[in-house]
């Protein structure tokens, strides 16, 4: 309690037992205080990641909020998931599960600027990110210098057929040695039919990604991802596999 300026405060004598009890109380309440403080700060920040919205006409109307990044020179000229040659100067993007051919408006929650891009690749494969923009897309929303940004994406059209969306798979590993990828797939196929290896070209060389199973719904893919996380002690990604072969595989 604040005292008047120039006032005197009596300091009580605290025994060692009392001091230990007070210290224990502080230790008990400090984590709770930090949790409350963090929750309060997040509530005051004006932004929080939102769960994706899956409308009846999916993918049109799909809405998602989260962190976006961009990829450029190291991948320019490589093959994308839909078989195109990646051109970082075109307005395209990579998403892990949106059907290839989805057209989305991406709005920066930092600058307020927005751009319309077409999903033609798979990624990002960095935890906590939902989208990789091309260099041109990143320039349009003003995120090149920062490297990442908080965005909202909304799918406004779909340039593909309903039967061309592919299946959902769980990525459980990525290997430089194809033999290691093949060995893991052999272990998975008994419990997860349809498991496969997909080759991706990265700046550091070709990598072989292991996909477990094939799922028609997000719920079944999430359930499998949870089981594989515990069984393999890994950090799996859910990805839609409608690729035309090897793909760029943004970071």
C-alpha positions as CSV (number, residue, x, y, z in Angstrom):
1,X,0.0,0.0,0.0
2,X,1.4,3.4,-1.0
3,X,2.1,5.8,1.9
4,X,2.0,9.6,1.9
5,X,5.3,11.2,0.9
6,X,7.6,11.5,3.9
7,X,5.5,9.0,5.9
8,X,6.9,6.2,7.9
9,X,6.2,2.5,7.4
10,X,6.7,0.0,10.2
11,X,8.4,-3.2,9.0
12,X,7.2,-6.3,10.9
13,X,9.6,-9.1,11.8
14,X,8.9,-12.2,9.7
15,X,10.0,-15.6,11.0
16,X,11.8,-18.1,8.8
17,X,8.7,-20.3,8.8
18,X,6.5,-17.4,7.7
19,X,9.0,-16.5,5.0
20,X,9.0,-20.0,3.6
21,X,5.1,-20.0,3.5
22,X,5.1,-16.7,1.7
23,X,7.7,-17.9,-0.7
24,X,5.7,-21.0,-1.4
25,X,2.6,-19.0,-2.0
26,X,4.4,-16.7,-4.5
27,X,5.7,-19.8,-6.3
28,X,2.2,-21.3,-6.4
29,X,0.5,-18.1,-7.7
30,X,3.2,-16.9,-10.1
31,X,2.4,-19.4,-12.9
32,X,-1.3,-18.6,-12.5
33,X,-0.6,-14.9,-12.6
34,X,1.5,-15.3,-15.8
35,X,-1.3,-17.4,-17.4
36,X,-3.9,-14.7,-16.6
37,X,-1.6,-12.0,-17.8
38,X,-0.9,-13.8,-21.1
39,X,-4.6,-14.4,-21.7
40,X,-5.4,-10.8,-21.0
41,X,-2.6,-9.5,-23.3
42,X,-3.8,-11.8,-26.1
43,X,-7.3,-10.5,-25.6
44,X,-6.1,-7.0,-25.9
45,X,-4.0,-7.6,-29.0
46,X,-7.0,-7.4,-31.3
47,X,-6.0,-10.6,-33.1
48,X,-6.0,-14.3,-32.4
49,X,-5.7,-17.3,-34.7
50,X,-9.1,-18.5,-35.8
51,X,-10.1,-22.1,-36.5
52,X,-10.7,-22.7,-40.3
53,X,-14.3,-22.5,-41.5
54,X,-15.4,-25.4,-43.7
55,X,-18.5,-24.2,-45.6
56,X,-20.9,-26.6,-47.4
57,X,-19.5,-25.6,-50.8
58,X,-15.9,-26.2,-49.8
59,X,-13.4,-24.9,-50.8
60,X,-15.4,-21.7,-51.8
61,X,-16.1,-19.7,-48.7
62,X,-13.3,-21.3,-46.7
63,X,-11.8,-18.8,-44.2
64,X,-8.6,-19.1,-42.2
65,X,-6.5,-16.9,-40.1
66,X,-2.8,-17.4,-39.1
67,X,0.8,-16.7,-39.9
68,X,2.0,-16.5,-43.5
69,X,5.4,-16.5,-45.0
70,X,6.8,-16.3,-48.6
71,X,9.1,-18.2,-50.8
72,X,11.1,-17.1,-53.8
73,X,14.5,-17.4,-55.4
74,X,15.5,-20.8,-54.0
75,X,12.4,-22.4,-55.5
76,X,12.0,-20.3,-58.7
77,X,11.8,-22.6,-61.7
78,X,11.1,-25.8,-59.8
79,X,7.9,-27.9,-60.3
80,X,4.9,-27.1,-58.2
81,X,2.3,-29.6,-56.8
82,X,0.0,-29.1,-59.8
83,X,2.8,-29.7,-62.3
84,X,3.4,-26.0,-63.2
85,X,6.8,-24.4,-63.1
86,X,7.0,-22.1,-60.1
87,X,7.3,-18.4,-61.0
88,X,7.8,-16.2,-58.0
89,X,6.7,-13.2,-60.0
90,X,3.1,-14.6,-60.4
91,X,0.3,-14.3,-57.8
92,X,0.3,-17.8,-56.4
93,X,0.6,-19.5,-53.0
94,X,1.2,-22.8,-51.3
95,X,-1.3,-24.2,-48.7
96,X,-1.2,-27.6,-47.1
97,X,-4.8,-28.7,-47.5
98,X,-6.8,-26.4,-49.8
99,X,-7.5,-28.1,-53.2
100,X,-5.1,-27.0,-55.9
101,X,-6.9,-24.4,-58.1
102,X,-8.5,-22.6,-55.1
103,X,-8.4,-18.9,-55.6
104,X,-8.1,-16.9,-52.4
105,X,-8.1,-13.3,-51.2
106,X,-5.3,-12.9,-48.7
107,X,-5.5,-9.8,-46.4
108,X,-2.7,-8.7,-44.2
109,X,-3.9,-8.0,-40.7
110,X,-0.9,-5.7,-40.2
111,X,-1.1,-3.5,-43.3
112,X,-4.7,-4.0,-44.3
113,X,-3.5,-4.6,-47.9
114,X,-4.9,-7.6,-49.8
115,X,-4.1,-9.7,-52.9
116,X,-5.8,-12.5,-54.8
117,X,-3.7,-15.6,-55.4
118,X,-4.2,-19.1,-56.8
119,X,-3.2,-22.1,-54.8
120,X,-0.8,-24.2,-57.0
121,X,1.6,-25.7,-54.5
122,X,1.9,-27.4,-51.1
123,X,3.3,-25.9,-48.0
124,X,4.4,-24.3,-45.7
125,X,6.1,-27.0,-43.8
126,X,7.1,-24.7,-40.9
127,X,5.1,-25.3,-37.7
128,X,2.6,-22.5,-37.0
129,X,2.2,-21.2,-40.6
130,X,-0.8,-21.6,-42.8
131,X,0.3,-20.1,-46.1
132,X,3.3,-19.4,-48.3
133,X,2.9,-16.5,-50.7
134,X,4.9,-16.1,-53.9
135,X,7.3,-13.1,-53.9
136,X,4.8,-11.2,-56.0
137,X,2.0,-12.0,-53.5
138,X,4.2,-11.0,-50.5
139,X,5.1,-7.7,-52.2
140,X,1.4,-6.9,-52.8
141,X,0.5,-7.1,-49.1
142,X,3.8,-5.5,-47.9
143,X,5.4,-8.4,-46.0
144,X,8.6,-9.1,-47.9
145,X,10.9,-7.2,-45.4
146,X,9.3,-8.8,-42.3
147,X,9.3,-12.3,-43.9
148,X,6.1,-13.3,-42.1
149,X,2.8,-11.7,-41.4
150,X,-0.6,-12.4,-39.8
151,X,-3.2,-12.8,-42.5
152,X,-6.7,-13.8,-43.2
153,X,-7.5,-15.9,-46.3
154,X,-10.9,-16.4,-47.9
155,X,-11.5,-18.7,-50.9
156,X,-13.6,-16.9,-53.5
157,X,-13.5,-19.5,-56.3
158,X,-12.3,-22.9,-57.3
159,X,-10.7,-23.7,-60.7
160,X,-11.1,-27.4,-60.5
161,X,-13.6,-30.2,-60.4
162,X,-15.2,-31.7,-57.3
163,X,-13.6,-35.1,-58.0
164,X,-10.1,-33.6,-58.3
165,X,-9.6,-32.6,-54.7
166,X,-7.5,-35.7,-53.8
167,X,-7.2,-37.2,-50.3
168,X,-5.8,-36.0,-47.0
169,X,-2.7,-37.6,-45.8
170,X,-0.5,-37.2,-42.7
171,X,3.1,-36.3,-43.3
172,X,5.2,-38.0,-40.7
173,X,8.8,-37.6,-41.9
174,X,11.2,-36.2,-44.5
175,X,14.4,-37.9,-45.5
176,X,17.4,-37.2,-47.7
177,X,17.9,-41.0,-48.2
178,X,15.0,-42.6,-50.1
179,X,15.8,-46.0,-48.4
180,X,14.9,-44.5,-45.0
181,X,11.6,-43.2,-46.4
182,X,10.8,-46.5,-48.0
183,X,11.5,-48.3,-44.7
184,X,9.1,-46.1,-42.8
185,X,6.4,-46.5,-45.4
186,X,6.7,-50.3,-45.2
187,X,6.0,-50.0,-41.4
188,X,3.0,-47.8,-41.9
189,X,1.2,-49.6,-44.7
190,X,-0.2,-52.3,-42.4
191,X,-2.1,-49.9,-40.3
192,X,-2.5,-47.1,-42.8
193,X,-3.2,-48.4,-46.3
194,X,-2.2,-46.0,-49.1
195,X,0.9,-44.7,-47.4
196,X,3.4,-43.4,-49.9
197,X,6.6,-41.5,-50.5
198,X,6.6,-38.2,-52.4
199,X,9.8,-36.6,-53.7
200,X,10.2,-32.8,-53.3
201,X,12.9,-30.6,-54.7
202,X,14.3,-28.1,-52.1
203,X,17.2,-25.7,-52.4
204,X,19.3,-28.1,-50.3
205,X,18.5,-31.0,-52.6
206,X,15.8,-33.6,-53.1
207,X,13.9,-34.9,-50.1
208,X,11.5,-37.8,-49.7
209,X,8.4,-37.1,-47.6
210,X,6.5,-40.0,-46.0
211,X,2.7,-39.7,-46.1
212,X,0.6,-42.0,-43.9
213,X,-2.8,-43.2,-45.0
214,X,-5.5,-41.6,-47.1
215,X,-8.5,-39.8,-45.5
216,X,-11.6,-38.2,-46.7
217,X,-12.4,-36.0,-43.8
218,X,-10.4,-33.6,-41.6
219,X,-11.7,-35.4,-38.4
220,X,-10.3,-38.8,-39.5
221,X,-7.0,-37.2,-40.6
222,X,-6.7,-35.4,-37.2
223,X,-7.3,-38.6,-35.3
224,X,-4.6,-40.4,-37.3
225,X,-2.2,-37.5,-36.8
226,X,-2.7,-37.7,-33.0
227,X,-2.1,-41.4,-33.0
228,X,1.1,-41.1,-35.1
229,X,2.3,-38.2,-33.0
230,X,2.3,-40.5,-30.0
231,X,3.4,-43.7,-31.7
232,X,6.4,-42.2,-33.6
233,X,7.2,-39.3,-31.3
234,X,7.0,-36.9,-34.3
235,X,5.2,-33.7,-35.2
236,X,3.0,-34.6,-38.2
237,X,1.4,-32.3,-40.8
238,X,-1.9,-33.0,-42.5
239,X,-1.7,-32.3,-46.2
240,X,-4.0,-32.8,-49.2
241,X,-2.4,-35.0,-51.8
242,X,-3.7,-34.1,-55.2
243,X,-0.2,-33.6,-56.7
244,X,0.8,-34.3,-60.3
245,X,4.1,-35.7,-59.1
246,X,7.2,-34.2,-57.4
247,X,6.6,-30.7,-56.2
248,X,8.5,-27.6,-55.1
249,X,7.5,-28.0,-51.4
250,X,7.8,-24.5,-50.0
251,X,9.6,-24.2,-46.6
